[in-house]
Structures are given as C-alpha cells and as structure tokens.
C-alpha cells in the first residue's frame, strides 16, 4: 500500500482530501435523486429540471473561482468551495419543496464546478515536473472515492427510510467539511505574479478556447455508459438487468488501474493531441460494437458489451490523460486556475448536453444513431492535434512561461 500513496506532505494530504470529498460526492450522486423524489416528495420532472438548472448555473463558476485562486491563494479558495459544498448538502437535508431544493442543489453544483478550478494551482505546485501525471493519480483516487460512496449509499437505498437518506446526505456534508479541514493542513501556495495584459487572458486565448470546445464535445462520452447504455441494454437487448451495474464496475476498475500508467507516456502537448485522436477512434469502435447488441443471443451480448466497455474506457483514459497534459502545459503559470476553470467548462457542457443528445440519437433513432455518435467522437479527436499545434505556434514563450499575455493580446 505505501507504494500506491504519494510522498508524505502536501501531495498525500491532497490525495486524502480528494478521497474524502469524492466519497461524499459518490453518496450524493447515488442517493440524491431518490432522496428528492422519495423523501422531499418532488415529482421526477421537477427534479430533472432543477438539476439541469443547477448544472447550467455552475457552468460559469469555474473561471472566476480559478482566477480567485490564482490571485488570492489556492488553498483558501479551494477550502471555501468545499465549505460551500458542505453548506449545500446540509441545506438539502432541510429542503421541503422545489425552491429550497433548487437553491441548495445549485449551491452544490457551483461548489462542485468551482472546486477543481480552485484546486488546480495546488496540483501544479505539488505535482512536481509532471502535474498532469499527478492529476491522473487524483482521477484514480476520485473514482475510488465515488465507488466507495456508491457502496455506502446502497445501504440507504436498500433501507429506503427518511432517516437513512438524511444520514447519507448529512454524511456528504460532513465529508466536504472534513475535506476542507485536511486542505487547510497543507502549506499555502503563494499567488503567482499577475502578469501584464488583459485580466481574463483565458477568454482571449483562441486556440485554448477551441481545445475547450473540442474537449467538451468529447466529454459527451462520459454519459454513454451512464445514460445511453443502460437504456439500450434494458430496452433493446436480452442482457440481464445486473449488467447495468457491471458496466460501471468494469469502467471504474480499468480507470483506477490504468489512468496513471497511461498518463506517464503523455508528457507533451503534442502527445496529448495524439491521445485525443486515439480516444476518438476508440469511442467509434465502442459505439459500433454497442450498436450490434440488439437481436444477438445473451452470451454474445455480454461478450460484445464487455469488449465495448473496455474499449470505451481505454478511450476515456486517453482523453482524460490528453486533457490533463494540454490543459496544464498550455496554461501560463500565473493563470493556471483561470485556464483550468475555462477547460472545465467544456467538460461541464458536454456532460450536461450528453444525455439529451445521446438519447435522441442512440435510443430514439437506434443503431444509426450510435454510428453518428461514434463518428462525431472520431472527427473531434482528429481535430485536436492540429489545434494543439496552433496553440503552440501562438506561444512564442515556453509552456512554463510566467507572462504569455503579450502573445495573446
């Protein structure tokens, strides 16, 4: 086990904080909707609308949070986002109608979107020469935490009582607060020099903006296994219902085992662009395999499903590793939080529109829709290497420069 842990000190503290926070988030992800419908007594349609509004509101919070972390200090800013998340979960325990649910769910989404951007300067500072590799390690920790949280939430879902659900949501609040306490044990990271040029430099960086959009399109893939595949399996194939859970277990296990290893070989922006291209092709193959499931015997459905999930997850790992590398390497040292906040908007947008897009194409249209989605991923992946080269040409200074503002003005 010691070999699986980062070095003692800030790196290990940040990993522990991530594990605690994501365990609480996994509880909320698993039990939240059931709590709102079963205990708060909200119609499913209102819950869906509320969560969509909360997600939309949160999309615009990453850049300001990252900018605040760059200018005022990342440790304190990140701790504030965690305490905001704790307050949101505590408020949801008291929710008694749609509007209180909407307010606190929105606060929770804001905290969840702002946290990674505020944390980014800490990752940059303590990630050593390869912050993208350390970020990949934290992604594995994130998956472990969410899985543990899902298992804990399974108890409350099985009991299906008000006290059980309240205990789960309150536990998520405690986890966020405990995470803030761990973060405050870390040494502070002094804000970098502000640099010259426009304040919102990330919004003027056209190559980086395009990379954000492309990553957002690719991020739709995160909803393939959680939204499209379950509906496809239950409605169109002979697969047993437990296969829906099996899909997520296989996905999580592969990410935990191989994310860091994959990131070690992706150590330049151009390598990150190639990783996106490979990811797009992997998603195309996976979508094609999934499209073949209807009408096949159960044994073949399960074999094709296992292959499709494995290929899809390899693509997910490549996309994440490529995104970590290009988003850090192409960001100026003094504006890492702001740039990461912008890049996170792509992920947020992709995961927000993903369910609607995938259900419209893959479920309502059927097999041709899967081919269209796969082709969309492949074409997007092919566009990333050229965009990375554009971004590098637009930067006459090295990637670790402290003041690229003049190049982007």
Secondary structure, DSSP 8 states (H G I E B T S, - for coil): -GGGS--TTHHHHHHHHHHHHHHHHHHHHHHHHHHHHHTS---HHHHHHHHHHHHHHHTTHHHHHHHHHHHH-HHHHHHHHHHHHHHHHHHHHT--SHHHHHHHHHHHHHHHHHHHHHHHHHHHHHSTT-HHHHHHHHHHHHHHHHHHHHHHHHHHHHH--HHHHHHHHHHHHHHHHHHHHHHTTS---------SS-S-GGGG-HHHHHHHHHHHHHGGGGGIIIIIHHHHHHHHS---TTHHHHHHHHHHHHHHHHHHHHHHT--SHHHHHHHHHHHHHHHHHHHHHHHT-TTS-HHHHHHHHHHHHHHHHHHHHHHHHHHHHHHHHTS-GGGHHHHHHHHHHHHHHHHHHHHHHHIIIIIII-HHHHHHHHHHHHHHHHHHHHHHHHHHHT--S-TT-S--HHHH-
